[in-house]
Amino acid sequence: DVFGDLTIASAMIDRIVHHADVISLKGNSYRLKQHQSAATTTH
């Protein structure tokens, strides 16, 4: 979403992490879930 085009994003990542494996994760963010639960908790 940030780069707008999957091909361009893949090329940029490939240049940055030349010999690394890219793992794409799908699903809900645990950080977002914790943030939302903390926002609803009263202190």
GUPA-990023 format. One line per field, with one value per atom (N, C-alpha, C, O): residue number from 1; residue in three letters; z, x, y. Coordinates in pm, whole numbers, plus 50000, padded with zeros to 5 digits. Example, Ala and Ser with C-alpha at 12.3 -4.5 7.8 and 13.67 -1.06 7.14 Angstrom:
<rs>
pos c(1_1_1_1_2_2_2_2)
code c(ala_ala_ala_ala_ser_ser_ser_ser)
z c(50780_50780_50780_50846_50708_50714_50787_50804)
x c(51319_51230_51320_51424_51285_51367_51290_51341)
y c(49431_49550_49670_49668_49775_49894_50003_50114)
</rs>
This chain:
<rs>
pos c(1_1_1_1_2_2_2_2_3_3_3_3_4_4_4_4_5_5_5_5_6_6_6_6_7_7_7_7_8_8_8_8_9_9_9_9_10_10_10_10_11_11_11_11_12_12_12_12_13_13_13_13_14_14_14_14_15_15_15_15_16_16_16_16_17_17_17_17_18_18_18_18_19_19_19_19_20_20_20_20_21_21_21_21_22_22_22_22_23_23_23_23_24_24_24_24_25_25_25_25_26_26_26_26_27_27_27_27_28_28_28_28_29_29_29_29_30_30_30_30_31_31_31_31_32_32_32_32_33_33_33_33_34_34_34_34_35_35_35_35_36_36_36_36_37_37_37_37_38_38_38_38_39_39_39_39_40_40_40_40_41_41_41_41_42_42_42_42_43_43_43_43)
code c(asp_asp_asp_asp_val_val_val_val_phe_phe_phe_phe_gly_gly_gly_gly_asp_asp_asp_asp_leu_leu_leu_leu_thr_thr_thr_thr_ile_ile_ile_ile_ala_ala_ala_ala_ser_ser_ser_ser_ala_ala_ala_ala_met_met_met_met_ile_ile_ile_ile_asp_asp_asp_asp_arg_arg_arg_arg_ile_ile_ile_ile_val_val_val_val_his_his_his_his_his_his_his_his_ala_ala_ala_ala_asp_asp_asp_asp_val_val_val_val_ile_ile_ile_ile_ser_ser_ser_ser_leu_leu_leu_leu_lys_lys_lys_lys_gly_gly_gly_gly_asn_asn_asn_asn_ser_ser_ser_ser_tyr_tyr_tyr_tyr_arg_arg_arg_arg_leu_leu_leu_leu_lys_lys_lys_lys_gln_gln_gln_gln_his_his_his_his_gln_gln_gln_gln_ser_ser_ser_ser_ala_ala_ala_ala_ala_ala_ala_ala_thr_thr_thr_thr_thr_thr_thr_thr_thr_thr_thr_thr_his_his_his_his)
z c(50000_50000_50000_49942_50063_50072_49936_49898_49861_49734_49617_49509_49635_49531_49429_49372_49404_49303_49362_49411_49357_49415_49349_49416_49218_49146_49191_49213_49204_49248_49392_49426_49477_49617_49627_49706_49548_49549_49502_49559_49399_49349_49453_49469_49522_49625_49741_49790_49784_49893_49851_49930_49726_49674_49678_49709_49648_49651_49794_49818_49886_50026_50094_50163_50077_50145_50041_50015_49983_49868_49888_49800_50000_50021_50131_50199_50148_50254_50193_50075_50275_50235_50289_50405_50208_50249_50284_50204_50404_50451_50460_50531_50388_50388_50487_50475_50583_50684_50655_50615_50676_50656_50785_50865_50804_50923_51003_50963_51116_51202_51278_51315_51301_51373_51523_51579_51588_51733_51802_51906_51745_51805_51801_51898_51690_51679_51778_51838_51794_51888_52031_52106_52068_52202_52221_52328_52116_52123_52144_52224_52072_52085_52223_52281_52277_52409_52517_52617_52499_52596_52592_52695_52476_52462_52529_52576_52534_52595_52744_52814_52796_52938_53013_52973_53122_53203_53310_53357_53347_53448_53578_53675)
x c(50082_50000_50086_50047_50200_50285_50344_50348_50390_50456_50359_50394_50239_50139_50145_50042_50263_50279_50363_50473_50311_50379_50514_50610_50524_50649_50757_50871_50723_50820_50861_50979_50766_50797_50890_50984_50865_50951_51092_51189_51104_51236_51312_51433_51244_51311_51357_51469_51273_51311_51427_51518_51426_51534_51668_51770_51669_51794_51841_51962_51749_51786_51836_51938_51765_51800_51844_51774_51960_52010_52009_51962_52060_52070_51977_52008_51866_51772_51645_51616_51572_51442_51334_51340_51237_51127_51008_50965_50956_50841_50722_50727_50619_50499_50398_50358_50358_50263_50127_50115_50024_49887_49810_49842_49710_49627_49628_49688_49562_49552_49682_49750_49715_49835_49816_49716_49911_49905_49928_49867_50014_50037_49911_49879_49839_49715_49612_49539_49604_49510_49541_49450_49669_49708_49679_49636_49701_49676_49527_49489_49443_49299_49249_49163_49302_49257_49307_49238_49425_49477_49396_49379_49346_49268_49131_49076_49077_48945_48953_48852_49072_49090_49098_49170_49024_49029_49137_49164_49195_49303_49253_49329)
y c(49880_50000_50126_50227_50120_50239_50274_50391_50173_50197_50198_50246_50147_50152_50040_50003_49985_49881_49768_49791_49646_49531_49505_49467_49524_49501_49598_49558_49723_49825_49798_49809_49765_49735_49615_49616_49511_49392_49425_49375_49507_49547_49628_49609_49717_49798_49711_49727_49619_49529_49441_49416_49395_49311_49384_49323_49511_49588_49613_49619_49629_49655_49529_49531_49421_49295_49192_49095_49215_49141_48989_48917_48941_48796_48747_48650_48811_48773_48714_48733_48644_48591_48684_48725_48716_48802_48714_48631_48733_48656_48751_48851_48719_48801_48743_48627_48823_48780_48839_48955_48759_48807_48787_48699_48866_48854_48983_49083_48978_49096_49118_49023_49243_49280_49261_49307_49194_49178_49313_49340_49397_49528_49613_49682_49608_49684_49632_49711_49500_49441_49486_49520_49486_49531_49679_49721_49758_49901_49928_50014_49855_49875_49833_49900_49722_49678_49773_49793_49832_49929_50058_50124_50094_50217_50205_50304_50083_50065_50040_50048_50009_49982_50115_50205_50126_50247_50233_50122_50342_50341_50396_50404)
</rs>
